[in-house]
Amino acid sequence: MIAHTKMFFVICVVIFIIQISLSDAEFVDGCTNYTLMKYVDRRAVANELEMGSASAISDDFLDSGWYRIESEAGENMPTEPPGSFRCGTWYPIWLNGTLPTKIGEETIGEVCLQGFKNNCSETWKIDIRYCSGNYLVYNLVTSVSPNSGYCFGTEAVKATIETTSTSMTTQTDNPANSIDPCTQYSLIQYQDRRAATRSLNFGKEIAISDDFLSSGWYRVERSICAKMPTSAPKPLHCGTWYPIWLNGKLPTIRGQQVRQTVCMQSFTHTCLYSWNVDIKLCDGDFFVYNLLRSKTALSGYCFGTLDKCAEKEEDESQPTDENSEHEKKKSASNHAVIALAVVLSAVVVVFIVLLVVYCRKNECTRIKSNGIPLSGKTNKTGNSPRLHETASINFHSKTYNDSPPPYRSREPSVTSIGRLSTEGKLTTAGVFVVNKTYKH
């Protein structure tokens, strides 16, 4: 009984651990732990993508998680196909279902990616929750297709696009007096691909996208390539779709720090968006830039104007993703999955071992209950019969051997036991022969 109780307890613990490991997302409260969605005004159904004037939203770079929508266009995901090139992207993602209507209600909805010929070319599931503050949160999943984006709201709101440069200049810069940027900086990534003479190699490399760049002070390691170009490069240069260049002058005196305007170039405008950055010339004759995160996907800062700046150094590696922060998150997630798999494997192994031990104990108990004495008791010497001893049965006071006597035929034959003798065989005449010898 005790063994049964222990085994039941172990099974319950194993099931509980596996359930927690596989459903840890259920413990996250999406109504309080969420991220505000980016480019919300461009995601409205009525917002049609203007090719060449703005980049398409591409949620294949979106981190999976809970998101909240704060936009004048509304927070509801459309429940009908918006149409191609709507919602600020090539392939809009819409809800093929209904939204929750009661506070606290959470539903699992199917979203569709609309293509040029199919209203629902790709589908997957997302969670939607109606929170107590009368707002919706969406547990979004990274899109499976480039240039596709989730849709929210109906009316087109262009305030964000028209005032992008203003909103970008209001971002908080790192205080110049709190740190020394000439000693506390980060090296910019992919510097050889950021040269103004370097064109984007489609199909062989990933476009730089500084909308994932962490704001802060940066330095270009190769001093001859440290200058930001002061004229607009061509589109699809600097290793990106939309190059960011300096619309101003670099400092010329050591220790001098200036604030200049940078422009993001599109296919039709040399300065579609603009914002300010700080630039300082340090004592070692190198520049540091207080860069801000770009507001546009597939846009990147340019550095270097010489042809040799586009040459790759031996110690540089090809990027596998568009920003280090995103790569670190993916790496941490992979490590967590591996650790979880190891823990679950160990639990399963322990469970199997306990199950085998339990089964062996039950088998031994069953065998012992069928005639074998229980453990702890000993047989007396002589109780067990000797091996190969012939047994006999007492029946009518007569003893019969286990083996019957050899069969002997009444008539001698070829099957009789012994040697066949013809002299001892009786004939017909011999039957009537009378022996006249008398004994007196």
C-alpha positions as CSV (number, residue, x, y, z in Angstrom):
1,M,0.0,0.0,0.0
2,I,2.9,2.4,0.8
3,A,4.6,1.6,-2.5
4,H,1.4,2.4,-4.4
5,T,1.0,5.7,-2.6
6,K,4.6,6.7,-3.3
7,M,4.3,5.8,-7.0
8,F,1.1,7.8,-7.3
9,F,2.8,10.8,-5.7
10,V,5.7,10.6,-8.1
11,I,3.4,10.4,-11.1
12,C,1.5,13.5,-10.0
13,V,4.7,15.5,-9.4
14,V,6.0,14.6,-12.9
15,I,2.7,15.5,-14.6
16,F,2.6,18.8,-12.7
17,I,6.2,19.7,-13.7
18,I,5.5,18.9,-17.4
19,Q,2.3,21.0,-17.3
20,I,4.1,24.0,-15.8
21,S,6.9,23.7,-18.3
22,L,4.7,23.5,-21.4
23,S,2.2,26.1,-20.4
24,D,4.3,28.7,-18.6
25,A,2.8,31.4,-20.9
26,E,-0.5,31.0,-19.2
27,F,0.9,32.6,-16.1
28,V,1.7,35.8,-17.9
29,D,-1.0,38.5,-17.4
30,G,-1.3,40.1,-20.8
31,C,-3.4,43.0,-19.4
32,T,-0.4,44.2,-17.3
33,N,2.6,42.7,-19.1
34,Y,2.4,44.0,-22.7
35,T,4.3,46.1,-25.2
36,L,2.9,49.1,-27.1
37,M,2.7,48.3,-30.8
38,K,4.9,50.3,-33.2
39,Y,3.7,52.1,-36.3
40,V,0.1,51.9,-35.0
41,D,-1.3,54.8,-37.2
42,R,0.1,53.2,-40.3
43,R,-1.6,49.9,-39.5
44,A,-5.1,51.2,-40.2
45,V,-7.1,49.5,-42.9
46,A,-7.6,52.8,-44.8
47,N,-3.9,53.5,-44.8
48,E,-2.6,52.4,-48.2
49,L,1.1,51.9,-48.7
50,E,2.7,54.5,-50.9
51,M,5.5,52.7,-52.8
52,G,8.7,54.7,-52.6
53,S,7.6,57.2,-50.0
54,A,7.6,54.9,-47.0
55,S,8.9,51.4,-46.2
56,A,6.5,48.5,-45.8
57,I,5.8,47.3,-42.2
58,S,7.4,43.9,-41.9
59,D,6.3,41.9,-38.8
60,D,8.6,39.0,-39.5
61,F,10.9,41.0,-37.2
62,L,8.3,41.3,-34.5
63,D,9.0,39.6,-31.2
64,S,6.2,37.3,-30.2
65,G,4.3,38.4,-27.1
66,W,1.4,40.5,-25.7
67,Y,0.8,43.9,-27.4
68,R,-1.6,46.7,-26.9
69,I,-2.8,49.2,-29.5
70,E,-3.0,52.9,-28.7
71,S,-4.1,54.7,-31.9
72,E,-6.7,57.2,-33.0
73,A,-7.6,54.7,-35.8
74,G,-8.8,52.2,-33.2
75,E,-7.5,49.0,-31.5
76,N,-9.8,46.4,-33.2
77,M,-8.2,44.0,-35.6
78,P,-10.3,43.9,-38.8
79,T,-12.4,40.8,-39.3
80,E,-12.5,41.1,-43.1
81,P,-9.7,41.1,-45.7
82,P,-8.4,44.7,-45.9
83,G,-6.9,44.4,-49.4
84,S,-3.3,44.3,-50.7
85,F,-1.0,47.2,-49.8
86,R,-3.3,48.2,-47.0
87,C,-2.3,48.6,-43.3
88,G,1.1,50.1,-44.4
89,T,2.3,46.8,-45.7
90,W,2.3,44.5,-48.8
91,Y,0.5,41.6,-47.1
92,P,-2.0,42.6,-44.4
93,I,-2.8,40.2,-41.5
94,W,-6.4,40.2,-40.4
95,L,-8.6,38.3,-37.9
96,N,-10.7,35.5,-39.4
97,G,-13.1,35.4,-36.4
98,T,-14.6,37.6,-33.7
99,L,-13.1,39.7,-30.9
100,P,-14.0,39.2,-27.2
101,T,-16.7,41.5,-25.9
102,K,-16.8,40.8,-22.1
103,I,-14.3,42.1,-19.6
104,G,-11.9,39.3,-18.6
105,E,-12.8,37.2,-21.7
106,E,-9.9,35.6,-23.6
107,T,-10.3,34.0,-27.0
108,I,-8.1,32.1,-29.4
109,G,-8.5,33.6,-32.9
110,E,-7.3,32.6,-36.3
111,V,-5.4,35.3,-38.3
112,C,-5.0,35.2,-42.0
113,L,-2.2,36.7,-44.2
114,Q,-3.7,38.2,-47.3
115,G,-1.8,37.7,-50.5
116,F,-2.4,39.1,-54.0
117,K,-4.6,36.2,-55.1
118,N,-5.7,34.6,-51.8
119,N,-7.4,36.3,-48.9
120,C,-6.0,33.7,-46.5
121,S,-2.8,32.3,-47.9
122,E,-1.3,31.7,-44.5
123,T,-3.0,31.1,-41.1
124,W,-2.0,30.8,-37.4
125,K,-3.5,31.3,-34.0
126,I,-3.2,34.2,-31.6
127,D,-4.7,34.9,-28.1
128,I,-6.9,38.0,-27.6
129,R,-8.0,39.3,-24.2
130,Y,-10.5,42.0,-23.2
131,C,-9.0,43.7,-20.1
132,S,-10.7,45.5,-17.2
133,G,-9.6,48.9,-18.5
134,N,-11.8,48.4,-21.6
135,Y,-9.0,47.7,-23.9
136,L,-7.7,44.7,-25.9
137,V,-4.4,43.0,-25.8
138,Y,-3.1,40.6,-28.5
139,N,-0.7,37.8,-28.0
140,L,0.9,38.1,-31.4
141,V,3.3,35.7,-33.1
142,T,6.1,36.6,-35.4
143,S,4.9,36.7,-39.0
144,V,6.0,33.9,-41.4
145,S,6.4,36.3,-44.4
146,P,8.5,39.4,-45.0
147,N,6.6,42.7,-45.8
148,S,3.6,41.5,-43.9
149,G,2.0,43.2,-41.0
150,Y,-0.9,43.0,-38.5
151,C,-3.8,45.4,-39.1
152,F,-5.4,47.5,-36.4
153,G,-8.1,50.2,-36.7
154,T,-10.1,51.4,-39.7
155,E,-9.5,55.1,-40.4
156,A,-6.2,56.3,-41.8
157,V,-4.2,58.5,-39.4
158,K,-1.2,60.2,-41.0
159,A,-0.1,62.2,-37.9
160,T,2.8,59.9,-37.2
161,I,4.1,60.1,-40.8
162,E,3.8,63.8,-41.0
163,T,5.4,64.5,-37.7
164,T,8.0,61.8,-37.6
165,S,11.0,64.1,-37.7
166,T,9.5,66.1,-34.8
167,S,8.8,63.0,-32.7
168,M,12.3,61.7,-33.3
169,T,14.0,64.8,-32.2
170,T,12.1,64.6,-28.9
171,Q,13.8,61.3,-27.9
172,T,16.0,61.6,-24.9
173,D,19.6,61.8,-25.7
174,N,22.3,60.5,-23.4
175,P,23.4,63.5,-21.2
176,A,26.7,64.8,-22.5
177,N,28.0,65.7,-19.1
178,S,27.2,62.4,-17.4
179,I,29.7,60.2,-19.4
180,D,32.7,60.6,-21.6
181,P,31.6,59.3,-25.0
182,C,35.2,59.1,-26.1
183,T,35.8,56.3,-23.7
184,Q,32.3,54.9,-23.2
185,Y,31.0,53.8,-26.5
186,S,30.0,50.8,-28.5
187,L,31.5,49.7,-31.9
188,I,29.0,49.9,-34.7
189,Q,28.2,46.5,-36.3
190,Y,28.6,45.6,-40.0
191,Q,30.9,48.6,-40.7
192,D,32.1,47.3,-44.1
193,R,28.5,47.0,-45.3
194,R,27.6,50.6,-44.2
195,A,29.9,52.2,-46.7
196,A,28.2,54.7,-49.1
197,T,29.8,52.8,-52.0
198,R,28.4,49.5,-50.9
199,S,25.2,48.4,-52.6
200,L,22.8,45.8,-51.1
201,N,23.4,42.3,-52.4
202,F,20.0,40.8,-52.6
203,G,19.6,37.1,-51.9
204,K,23.1,36.8,-50.3
205,E,22.9,39.2,-47.3
206,I,20.3,40.6,-45.0
207,A,19.5,44.3,-45.1
208,I,20.7,46.3,-42.1
209,S,17.7,47.5,-40.1
210,D,18.6,50.1,-37.4
211,D,15.1,50.2,-36.0
212,F,16.5,47.5,-33.7
213,L,19.6,49.6,-32.8
214,S,19.9,50.6,-29.1
215,S,20.3,54.4,-28.8
216,G,23.7,55.5,-27.5
217,W,27.2,56.5,-28.4
218,Y,28.9,54.5,-31.2
219,R,32.3,54.5,-32.9
220,V,33.4,53.1,-36.3
221,E,36.5,51.1,-35.6
222,R,38.2,51.8,-39.0
223,S,39.2,55.5,-38.6
224,I,39.4,56.1,-42.4
225,C,35.8,55.0,-42.7
226,A,34.5,56.8,-39.6
227,K,33.0,59.8,-41.5
228,M,29.3,59.8,-42.1
229,P,28.5,60.9,-45.7
230,T,27.3,64.4,-46.0
231,S,25.4,63.9,-49.3
232,A,22.6,61.5,-50.1
233,P,23.8,58.0,-51.1
234,K,21.8,56.1,-53.6
235,P,18.8,53.9,-52.5
236,L,19.8,50.3,-51.6
237,H,23.2,51.4,-50.6
238,C,25.0,51.3,-47.2
239,G,23.8,47.7,-46.9
240,T,20.2,48.7,-46.4
241,W,17.1,49.8,-48.3
242,Y,16.9,53.4,-46.9
243,P,20.3,54.9,-46.1
244,I,20.6,57.5,-43.3
245,W,23.2,60.2,-44.0
246,L,24.4,63.5,-42.4
247,N,22.7,66.7,-43.6
248,G,25.4,68.9,-42.0
249,K,29.1,69.1,-41.1
250,L,31.3,67.0,-39.0
251,P,33.3,68.6,-36.1
252,T,36.9,69.5,-37.1
253,I,38.5,70.4,-33.7
254,R,39.5,67.8,-31.1
255,G,37.1,67.7,-28.2
256,Q,34.5,69.6,-30.3
257,Q,30.9,68.2,-30.0
258,V,28.1,69.3,-32.4
259,R,24.5,68.5,-33.0
260,Q,23.6,67.9,-36.6
261,T,20.6,66.6,-38.6
262,V,20.5,63.2,-40.2
263,C,18.2,62.3,-43.1
264,M,16.6,59.0,-44.1
265,Q,16.6,58.6,-47.9
266,S,13.8,56.8,-49.7
267,F,13.3,55.9,-53.3
268,T,11.7,59.3,-54.1
269,H,13.0,61.6,-51.4
270,T,16.6,62.3,-50.3
271,C,15.3,63.4,-46.9
272,L,12.0,61.8,-46.2
273,Y,12.5,61.8,-42.4
274,S,15.1,63.7,-40.3
275,W,16.2,63.9,-36.7
276,N,19.2,65.2,-34.7
277,V,22.3,63.3,-33.4
278,D,25.3,64.4,-31.4
279,I,28.8,64.0,-32.9
280,K,32.1,64.4,-31.1
281,L,35.7,64.4,-32.4
282,C,37.9,62.7,-29.8
283,D,41.5,63.2,-29.0
284,G,42.5,60.0,-30.8
285,D,41.3,61.6,-34.1
286,F,38.2,59.4,-34.2
287,F,34.5,60.3,-34.2
288,V,31.8,59.1,-31.9
289,Y,28.1,59.4,-32.7
290,N,25.2,59.5,-30.3
291,L,22.8,57.6,-32.6
292,L,19.1,57.2,-32.1
293,R,17.1,54.2,-33.0
294,S,15.5,54.6,-36.5
295,K,11.7,54.7,-36.7
296,T,11.7,52.8,-40.1
297,A,12.4,49.2,-40.8
298,L,15.2,48.3,-43.3
299,S,16.9,51.7,-42.7
300,G,20.5,52.1,-41.6
301,Y,23.2,54.6,-40.8
302,C,25.9,55.1,-43.4
303,F,29.7,55.4,-42.5
304,G,32.6,55.7,-44.9
305,T,32.8,57.1,-48.4
306,L,35.9,55.4,-49.8
307,D,35.8,52.2,-51.9
308,K,38.1,50.4,-49.5
309,C,35.5,51.0,-46.7
310,A,33.3,48.5,-48.5
311,E,36.0,45.8,-48.2
312,K,35.4,43.3,-45.5
313,E,38.1,42.8,-42.9
314,E,39.1,39.3,-41.9
315,D,37.9,39.5,-38.3
316,E,34.5,40.6,-39.3
317,S,31.7,38.0,-39.7
318,Q,28.6,38.0,-41.8
319,P,25.5,38.9,-39.7
320,T,22.9,36.2,-39.2
321,D,20.3,38.7,-38.1
322,E,19.6,42.4,-38.3
323,N,20.5,43.4,-34.9
324,S,22.5,42.0,-31.9
325,E,19.7,42.6,-29.4
326,H,17.3,40.5,-31.4
327,E,20.0,37.8,-31.8
328,K,20.7,37.8,-28.1
329,K,17.0,37.3,-27.4
330,K,16.8,34.4,-29.8
331,S,20.0,32.9,-28.3
332,A,18.6,33.2,-24.8
333,S,15.3,31.7,-25.9
334,N,17.2,28.7,-27.5
335,H,19.2,28.2,-24.4
336,A,16.0,28.2,-22.3
337,V,14.4,25.6,-24.6
338,I,17.5,23.4,-24.4
339,A,17.6,23.7,-20.6
340,L,13.9,22.8,-20.4
341,A,14.4,19.8,-22.7
342,V,17.3,18.6,-20.4
343,V,15.1,19.0,-17.3
344,L,12.2,17.2,-18.9
345,S,14.5,14.4,-20.1
346,A,15.9,13.9,-16.6
347,V,12.4,13.8,-15.1
348,V,11.3,11.2,-17.7
349,V,14.4,9.1,-17.0
350,V,13.7,9.2,-13.2
351,F,10.1,8.3,-13.9
352,I,11.0,5.3,-16.0
353,V,13.5,4.0,-13.4
354,L,11.0,4.3,-10.6
355,L,8.4,2.6,-12.8
356,V,10.8,-0.3,-13.5
357,V,11.6,-0.7,-9.8
358,Y,7.9,-0.6,-8.9
359,C,7.0,-3.3,-11.5
360,R,9.8,-5.6,-10.3
361,K,8.6,-5.3,-6.8
362,N,5.1,-6.2,-7.8
363,E,6.3,-9.2,-9.8
364,C,8.3,-10.5,-6.9
365,T,5.3,-10.1,-4.6
366,R,3.1,-12.0,-7.1
367,I,5.5,-14.9,-7.3
368,K,5.9,-15.2,-3.6
369,S,2.2,-15.2,-3.1
370,N,1.9,-18.3,-5.4
371,G,3.9,-20.7,-3.2
372,I,7.4,-19.3,-2.6
373,P,7.9,-18.4,1.1
374,L,8.1,-14.7,1.9
375,S,11.4,-13.1,2.5
376,G,12.8,-13.5,6.0
377,K,11.7,-17.2,6.4
378,T,14.0,-20.2,5.8
379,N,13.2,-23.7,4.8
380,K,14.1,-26.5,7.1
381,T,16.7,-29.0,5.9
382,G,15.1,-32.0,4.4
383,N,11.6,-30.5,3.7
384,S,12.3,-30.2,0.0
385,P,12.5,-33.4,-2.0
386,R,15.8,-34.4,-3.5
387,L,16.4,-33.7,-7.1
388,H,15.8,-36.7,-9.5
389,E,14.2,-38.7,-6.7
390,T,11.7,-41.4,-8.0
391,A,8.2,-40.8,-6.7
392,S,5.8,-43.6,-6.0
393,I,2.0,-43.7,-5.5
394,N,0.3,-45.9,-2.8
395,F,-2.7,-47.5,-4.5
396,H,-4.5,-50.5,-3.0
397,S,-1.4,-51.3,-1.0
398,K,0.5,-52.0,-4.2
399,T,3.5,-50.1,-5.4
400,Y,3.8,-49.2,-9.0
401,N,6.9,-47.8,-10.6
402,D,6.6,-44.7,-12.5
403,S,7.9,-46.5,-15.6
404,P,5.7,-49.4,-16.9
405,P,7.4,-52.8,-17.6
406,P,8.6,-53.5,-21.1
407,Y,5.9,-54.8,-23.4
408,R,6.2,-58.6,-24.2
409,S,4.0,-60.2,-26.9
410,R,2.4,-63.6,-26.3
411,E,3.5,-64.7,-29.7
412,P,7.1,-64.3,-30.6
413,S,7.5,-61.9,-33.4
414,V,10.0,-59.6,-35.0
415,T,9.0,-57.0,-32.5
416,S,9.6,-59.3,-29.5
417,I,12.4,-58.4,-27.1
418,G,15.4,-60.7,-27.3
419,R,16.8,-63.0,-29.9
420,L,14.4,-64.9,-32.2
421,S,14.9,-68.7,-32.1
422,T,13.2,-70.9,-34.6
423,E,13.8,-74.1,-32.5
424,G,11.5,-73.0,-29.8
425,K,8.6,-72.3,-32.1
426,L,5.7,-74.8,-31.9
427,T,4.3,-76.4,-35.0
428,T,0.9,-77.9,-35.6
429,A,2.2,-81.4,-35.4
430,G,4.1,-80.7,-32.3
431,V,1.0,-79.8,-30.4
432,F,-0.2,-83.4,-30.5
433,V,3.1,-85.1,-29.7
434,V,2.9,-86.9,-26.4
435,N,5.9,-87.4,-24.3
436,K,5.8,-91.0,-23.1
437,T,8.6,-90.8,-20.7
438,Y,7.4,-91.7,-17.3
439,K,9.2,-91.5,-14.1
440,H,9.0,-94.6,-12.1
